[in-house]
Amino acid sequence: MTVAGILIQLPHTFLKEVTQRLGFGLPEEGFYGVGMVFFPKQQTTIQKVQIKLK
């Protein structure tokens, strides 16, 4: 199953609530960006990608 979409607006209020529950905050709205990473299915490849992202 393939799912695609485009997020054209950051849900700042939602992200602020979630990050506060996780123990950290966000800058003011408009002063940060959000990225999304899709990992491959193979575990060894996932580990290589995680290392590169760190």
Secondary structure, DSSP 8 states (H G I E B T S, - for coil): --------S--HHHHHHHHHHTT----STTS---------SSHHHHHHHHHHH-
